Each structure stands twice: as C-alpha cells, then as structure tokens.
Amino acid sequence: MRRRRASRKTTQRLLGWSVSCTVFGHSRESHVFQKHGGMREVHEEGRLVDMAYEATEFYKPQTRRGSDVIVHWLRTARRLIIPVIGLLVVLIWADFASTTPVTWFDPYFNVSDPRFLPGAWLTGGHLILALMFLALNLTNRRYGPGVTTGQISVAWVLMGALAYYLFFYAEQPLTAEPPPPARISASFIGALLFAQFTAINVFNWTRGHPWWRAPLYAALWGSGAFCFTFYPSANYGLGAPWVNQMITHFGFLSAAAFLLLIPYRALRQAIKPLPGFGGA
C-alpha cells in the first residue's frame, strides 16, 4: 500500500514537473523539442523525463479516427444479430401464446370465486416472458450492459415496424384477437421496458461470484418491476382482481427465475464473457 501511494505521488509530481516545463519554457537543466507531434522534456536524468512524458501521453485524451468509428459500429452490429433474434423470438412467441389459456394450476388453488383462479386470466404468454430475462442475462454476460441495451432497442424497433406493417399495410395483425385497449397496451410496453432495463442494471451491479447471483437477482428484480408496474397501471379502478393476478404472476416468474438457472448454467461454457466482463 505504501509503495502504491508513493508511486501515485511520483506520477503526480512528474506530471506537474512536465506541465511546468512545458508552460514556463527552458531551464538550466532541460530543453524542449518536438517528437512524434508532442512536447518532450530532455533532462540530465533521461529516464525521469521519459516517465513524465509517458505519463502525460497516457492521460492525454484519445480521439478515434473515422475508420475506427466505422469498425466499432460494424463490430457492434455483428454482435447484436443473434441477441436481437433471440429476444424477438421470445417476444413474438409470447404474443402468439397470449391467446392460449393456462389451466394447469387451477387444482392447486382452493378459492370460491372463479375469478381468482389462474386459468381465468393466465396465458402462455405470461409464462414465456420469463425467457426474456434469460436472453438478456446471456447477452449481458457476454457483452455487458451496452450491447444488451442495444439488443432491447433494436428488438423493439423491429417489433414496432413489424406490427405497423402488418396492421396498416397487410391488414393482418399478429394474432386473431382484437388489440387490447390503449391503456393496457401502453402499460404493458412501459412495464416491459422498465423490467428489461432493471434486469440489465441489476445483472451488471451483481456480476461476479457466485455465478448464480447476477442472473437470479436480475430475473427476480425484472419480474418484480414488470408485475408491480403493469397490473396497477393497467387495472387500477376497473374492479378486476388485479392484486391477486399481480402476486400470482410474480410468483410464477420468480419460480421460473430459479428454474432458468439450469439452462443458464449449461450455456456458461459456450457463452463466455469478453475481457472486462468477468464473473457471473
């Protein structure tokens, strides 16, 4: 620790000495000349000056050339292909499955009012949403939060363009069911976006050891963000038993978060993080 502090102080002292020589010009022990497009101090103790020059070059802000920017964006676009396709498959599958009721769990609910049974409102789309967090967690593990944010943005733009084309030009919606009211649609899209970005940030904050912590916490927090945002905003004041639906759906998504650790664990060897995104 003392050696690290001494090294830091030495670097700061060298930076200050280099700047002062550059600003105030020559001294009895040094002179200035151009090399590689930058100012360099030459001192009787040449190594001391070399260290000062290297330090100033290290902290100098770097600017990307135009070709570097193009290569960076092309590399990012290539990395987004598979994650975007995976997220699109999950979202479209959930939309198609939203017309399929799920009654498997009704025998386990002992309630007198049939409105409180999951089969009265639960569909396959509600359960498939859990796969969305698996897709986001795998992308976040491999590429980090930046590419994962791009995955969400591109997937939603493509979904919107597809829905617009099918509805206004092909006159063929994704499902045969009539579209939901505007309040429910807006609440669903807003809650889903909030849940996705919550999952991204939680995964990034909890990344590390043990390996299961980041994917599990991201899925749990993302599920909570969706359920506790969507159901109140879409159903408050309408008289529907939305509190029961909210808690039940969150329970299903939480159970799925634990179950999806199995495929996540199996895919860890195939989807390894890039340098700088270790753990998880």
PyMOL commands that set and color helices and strands:
alter all, ss='L'
color gray80, all
select helices_A, chain A and resi 2-24+46-59+66-97+106-108+114-116+118-120+124-143+145-168+182-206+213-235+242-259+261-267
alter helices_A, ss='H'
color red, helices_A
select strands_A, chain A and resi 30-35+38-43
alter strands_A, ss='S'
color yellow, strands_A
deselect
rebuild
show_as cartoon
